[in-house]
């Protein structure tokens, strides 16, 4: 087949088979400089700095202008060059050189691809990230100390290309716009995470202080020390049963079902408890319940139940703390995301075998508590931040899936 499954309106001609070398003025390797310098004026691009079409300058090294022009003259990068990893575990990783990182060089782990004017740069870039290139790499790479592609193999890479440059541009623009949206949501997500980390340090008292540095207007009293055992009605272990295929109603949450970053209940592969649930009401989560991982590498990981998660039972390697009515559960939960809590887990979980924290030890952990109204305000603030983080992560994930699907269907 010489036509893609999905195509922009108005384009009907077959695509033509071409070699990358047919469209390139130059395909060469970079060169490693004799030395680097912290205050160098020239960017030295490394594989680690390649991120979804762009180069992150902060992850690059620096070299002097003298070395750039003298030692590395044959590997000087130009705007619109494509750099492509040809050595190591990251073979196939690539990016487009933009003016903001110039002047620049790179080393021999990256091939420099300089295109002629009769082909769209972005179309070629996305062709190099397509399934077609992945197959070519797996078929062509030589295995020595590390996998690699030669420059001859890069030149010989064959891909199908639209005859009309207008179609090339439309495809390139489409995927560039998708990449921009993905980057936008990822950046917003990272910024919100940084904000949350900062506010967790500022909105909870630190180093024995009785009040936090940042506080909502109208609240003035000292905070009081309370143990989790005073805040929660009970600390109870979960069901010691296996999981089975989801029955459509009863969900089963285990340590591995709690996302390490967001602490959300991951429900892509949701299961049910493999037992008769008659009489298991006590293991069903309710509003105000917080789960604590009690053993293993994830010890200390927490989750707070939300009504939107449905009917959920919890497993045996988790401990449930049921927050009393006079305390705000979200405020209590956010305390488990602080540096103080992390330190408590690190010290308390030390065992001769696997790390672990039992119910009694969790009950003994102390946090500072303001009035109920202030607890609610703080809890709501951080829940809103968590919602924004989840929203951007979800949108980012959806866009990545769309991009993957379209790369499979808009290229031949």
C-alpha positions in Angstrom: 0.0 0.0 0.0 1.4 3.4 -1.0 -1.2 5.6 0.7 -1.8 6.2 4.4 -5.1 5.2 6.1 -5.8 8.7 7.3 -5.2 11.7 5.0 -6.1 15.4 4.7 -8.8 16.3 2.2 -7.7 17.1 -1.3 -4.7 14.7 -1.4 -5.1 11.5 -3.4 -1.8 10.7 -5.1 0.3 7.7 -4.1 3.3 8.3 -1.9 6.8 7.6 -3.3 9.6 5.5 -1.8 12.6 7.6 -1.1 15.9 7.2 0.8 16.8 9.7 3.5 20.1 10.3 1.7 18.1 11.5 -1.4 16.8 14.4 0.6 19.9 15.3 2.6 22.7 17.7 1.9 24.7 16.1 4.7 24.6 13.2 7.1 27.6 13.1 9.3 28.7 12.4 12.9 29.5 14.9 15.6 32.9 15.1 17.4 33.8 15.0 21.1 35.8 18.1 22.2 39.1 17.9 24.0 37.6 19.7 27.0 34.4 21.3 28.3 34.1 24.6 30.2 31.3 25.7 32.6 31.2 29.3 31.2 31.6 28.3 27.5 29.7 30.3 24.9 28.9 27.3 22.7 26.2 24.7 23.5 27.3 21.0 23.3 24.3 18.9 22.6 24.1 15.5 24.4 21.6 12.6 23.9 20.2 13.2 27.3 19.1 16.7 26.3 16.8 15.5 23.4 13.1 15.9 24.3 10.3 15.3 21.9 11.6 17.3 18.9 13.4 19.9 21.0 16.8 20.2 22.8 16.7 21.3 26.4 19.6 23.7 26.7 19.8 23.3 30.5 20.8 19.6 30.0 23.6 20.4 27.6 27.3 21.0 28.3 29.3 24.0 27.2 32.5 24.4 25.2 34.6 27.4 24.2 34.1 29.2 20.9 37.7 28.4 20.0 37.2 24.7 20.2 33.8 25.1 18.4 35.5 26.6 15.4 38.8 24.8 15.4 38.4 21.2 16.7 34.8 20.7 15.9 34.5 22.6 12.6 33.0 19.7 10.7 30.2 19.1 13.3 28.9 22.7 13.7 25.2 22.5 14.0 22.8 24.8 12.0 19.2 25.8 12.5 16.8 23.1 11.2 19.4 20.3 11.4 18.0 17.1 12.8 20.1 15.3 15.3 19.5 11.5 15.5 20.9 9.1 18.1 22.9 6.3 16.4 24.6 4.7 19.3 23.6 3.3 22.7 20.3 2.4 24.3 18.7 5.5 23.0 19.2 4.7 19.3 16.3 6.5 17.4 15.9 9.4 19.7 16.0 12.7 17.7 15.3 16.4 17.8 15.3 19.5 15.6 18.0 22.2 16.2 16.5 25.7 16.8 18.2 29.0 16.9 18.0 29.4 20.7 20.7 26.8 21.3 23.1 28.0 18.6 26.1 28.2 18.3 26.3 24.5 19.0 28.1 21.2 18.3 27.4 17.5 19.2 29.3 14.3 19.5 29.6 11.1 17.5 26.7 9.4 19.3 24.4 11.7 17.2 24.1 11.9 13.5 23.6 15.4 12.0 21.0 15.3 9.2 20.9 18.5 7.1 18.0 18.4 4.6 17.6 19.9 1.1 14.9 22.5 0.5 12.7 20.2 -1.5 11.2 18.4 1.6 9.5 19.5 4.7 11.7 19.3 7.8 8.9 18.4 10.2 7.6 15.6 7.9 11.0 14.0 7.9 11.4 14.4 11.7 8.1 12.6 12.3 9.0 10.0 9.7 12.1 9.3 11.8 9.9 8.8 14.9 7.4 6.6 13.2 6.9 2.8 13.5 8.7 2.5 10.1 11.9 3.8 11.6 11.5 1.6 14.7 11.3 -1.5 12.5 14.3 -0.3 10.4 16.4 0.1 13.6 15.5 -3.4 14.9 16.4 -4.9 11.5 19.5 -2.9 10.8 21.4 -2.1 14.0 24.6 -3.9 14.7 25.2 -5.2 18.2 28.7 -4.8 19.7 29.4 -3.3 23.1 26.2 -1.3 22.4 23.6 -1.1 19.5 24.4 1.4 16.8 23.5 2.5 13.3 26.1 3.5 10.7 25.9 6.7 8.6 25.5 4.4 5.5 22.4 2.8 7.2 21.0 6.3 7.9 21.5 7.3 4.3 19.8 4.1 3.2 16.7 4.5 5.4 13.7 4.3 3.0 10.4 5.9 3.7 7.3 6.7 1.8 6.8 10.4 1.1 3.9 12.5 -0.4 4.9 14.0 -3.8 3.3 17.3 -2.9 5.2 19.4 -0.4 1.9 20.9 0.7 0.8 17.5 2.1 4.2 17.1 3.8 3.8 20.4 5.5 0.2 19.7 6.6 1.3 16.5 8.2 4.3 18.1 9.8 2.3 21.0 11.1 -0.4 18.6 12.5 2.1 16.6 14.6 4.0 19.8 15.6 0.8 21.1 17.0 0.2 17.9 18.9 3.7 18.0 20.3 3.1 21.6 21.4 -0.1 20.7 23.3 1.6 17.7 25.0 4.5 20.0 26.0 2.1 22.6 27.2 0.1 20.2 29.5 3.3 18.6 30.8 4.8 22.0 31.6 1.6 23.1 33.4 1.6 19.8 35.3 5.2 20.2 36.4 4.7 23.8 37.4 1.6 22.8 39.5 3.7 20.0 41.2 6.4 22.5 42.0 3.8 24.9 43.5 2.3 22.1 45.6 5.7 21.0 46.9 6.5 24.6 47.9 3.1 25.2 49.6 3.4 21.9 51.5 6.5 23.3 53.0 4.9 26.7 53.7 1.3 25.9 54.8 2.3 23.3 57.4 4.4 24.3 60.5 8.1 23.4 60.1 10.9 22.7 62.6 8.8 22.7 65.8 7.0 25.9 64.9 3.3 26.3 66.1 2.1 28.2 63.0 2.9 27.9 59.3 4.6 30.6 57.2 1.7 31.0 54.9 -1.9 31.0 56.2 -5.4 31.9 55.0 -6.7 35.2 56.1 -8.7 35.2 59.3 -6.9 32.3 61.1 -4.5 33.2 63.9 -4.4 30.6 66.7 -1.5 28.2 67.4 -1.7 24.7 65.9 -1.9 21.7 68.3 0.0 18.4 68.1 -2.2 15.4 67.6 -1.4 11.7 67.0 -3.0 9.8 64.1 -4.4 7.5 66.8 -6.4 10.5 68.2 -7.5 11.7 64.8 -8.7 8.3 63.5 -11.3 6.0 65.0 -9.3 2.9 64.1 -6.3 1.5 62.1 -7.3 -1.8 60.5 -5.7 -4.3 58.1 -7.4 -5.2 54.8 -8.7 -8.3 53.2 -6.2 -11.2 52.8 -7.6 -12.6 49.6 -6.6 -12.7 46.0 -8.1 -10.6 43.2 -10.3 -11.8 40.3 -11.7 -10.3 37.1 -13.8 -7.1 37.8 -17.4 -8.1 38.4 -18.7 -4.7 37.3 -19.5 -3.4 40.8 -17.0 -4.3 43.6 -13.5 -2.9 43.2 -10.4 -4.1 44.9 -7.5 -1.7 45.7 -4.0 -3.0 46.4 -0.7 -1.2 46.9 0.1 -1.5 43.2 -3.3 0.1 42.3 -2.2 3.4 44.0 -0.3 5.7 41.6 3.1 6.6 43.1 2.9 10.2 41.9 -0.7 11.3 42.2 -1.8 8.8 44.9 -5.0 8.2 42.8 -6.7 4.8 42.4 -5.5 3.5 39.1 -8.5 1.8 37.5 -7.3 0.8 34.0 -7.0 -2.8 35.2 -9.5 -2.8 38.0 -10.2 -6.1 39.8 -12.6 -7.5 42.4 -11.9 -9.4 45.7 -12.0 -13.2 45.0 -14.5 -14.0 47.8 -18.1 -13.9 49.0 -18.4 -10.3 50.2 -21.3 -11.1 52.5 -20.1 -9.9 55.9 -17.1 -7.9 54.5 -18.8 -4.5 55.0 -16.0 -3.4 57.4 -13.5 -3.6 54.5 -15.6 -1.3 52.3 -14.1 2.2 52.1 -16.1 5.2 53.2 -15.7 9.0 53.2 -12.9 9.9 55.5 -10.9 6.7 55.0 -7.1 6.9 54.3 -5.1 3.9 53.2 -1.5 3.4 54.3 0.9 0.9 52.6 2.4 -1.2 55.4 5.3 -3.1 53.9 7.7 -3.4 51.0 9.3 -0.8 48.7 6.0 1.3 48.7 5.7 1.4 52.5 4.2 4.8 53.5 2.3 5.3 50.3 -1.1 6.7 50.9 -4.5 7.1 49.3 -7.7 8.9 50.3 -11.1 7.4 49.3 -13.3 9.5 47.0 -17.0 8.7 46.3 -16.2 8.9 42.5 -14.0 5.8 42.9 -17.1 3.7 43.5 -17.6 0.7 45.7 -14.1 -0.2 46.9 -12.7 -2.9 49.2 -9.0 -2.7 50.4 -6.4 -5.4 50.4 -4.3 -6.9 53.3 -1.0 -5.0 52.7 -2.9 -1.8 53.3 -4.0 -0.3 56.6 -7.1 1.8 56.8 -7.3 4.9 59.0 -10.9 6.1 59.4 -10.8 9.8 60.2 -13.1 11.0 62.9 -15.9 13.5 62.0 -14.4 16.4 63.9 -11.3 16.4 61.6 -11.0 17.1 57.9 -9.8 14.0 56.1 -8.3 15.8 53.2 -6.1 17.9 55.6 -4.9 14.7 57.3 -4.2 13.0 54.0 -2.1 16.0 52.7 0.1 15.7 55.8 1.2 12.3 54.5 2.7 14.1 51.5 5.0 16.3 53.5 8.8 16.0 54.2 8.1 15.3 57.9 6.0 12.3 57.0 8.6 11.0 54.5 11.2 11.2 57.3 8.9 9.4 59.7 8.5 6.5 57.2 12.2 6.4 56.4 13.1 6.0 60.1 10.2 3.9 61.3 10.2 1.4 58.4 13.7 0.1 59.1 13.5 -3.7 59.6 15.9 -6.6 59.5 13.9 -7.9 56.4 11.5 -5.9 54.3 10.8 -2.3 55.3 7.4 -1.9 57.1 5.3 0.3 59.4 2.5 -1.3 61.4 -0.8 0.1 62.6 0.5 0.9 66.0 3.4 2.9 64.6 1.1 4.8 62.2 -1.2 5.6 65.1 1.8 7.1 67.0 2.7 9.6 64.2 2.1 13.3 65.3 1.0 16.2 63.1 0.1 19.8 63.9 -3.6 20.6 63.7 -5.4 24.0 63.4 -9.2 24.5 63.9 -11.6 22.4 61.8 -12.4 25.3 59.5 -8.8 26.0 58.8 -8.2 22.3 58.2 -11.0 22.3 55.6 -9.6 25.4 53.8 -6.1 23.9 53.6 -7.4 20.5 52.5 -9.6 22.0 49.7 -6.7 24.1 48.5 -4.4 21.1 48.0 -7.2 19.0 46.6 -7.7 21.6 43.9 -4.0 21.5 43.1 -4.2 17.7 42.9 -7.2 18.0 40.6 -5.2 20.3 38.3 -2.2 18.0 38.3 -4.4 15.0 37.4 -6.2 17.0 34.7 -3.0 17.9 32.9 -1.6 14.4 33.3 -4.7 12.9 31.9 -4.8 15.3 29.0 -1.2 14.7 28.3 -1.8 10.9 28.3 -4.7 11.3 25.9 -2.7 13.4 23.5 0.2 10.9 23.5 -2.2 8.1 22.6 -3.7 10.2 19.8 -0.2 11.0 18.5 0.8 7.3 18.6 -2.4 6.3 16.7 -2.0 9.0 14.1 1.7 8.2 13.5 0.6 4.7 12.7 -2.2 5.8 10.4 -0.9 9.0 8.7 2.4 7.4 7.6 2.7 4.4 5.3 
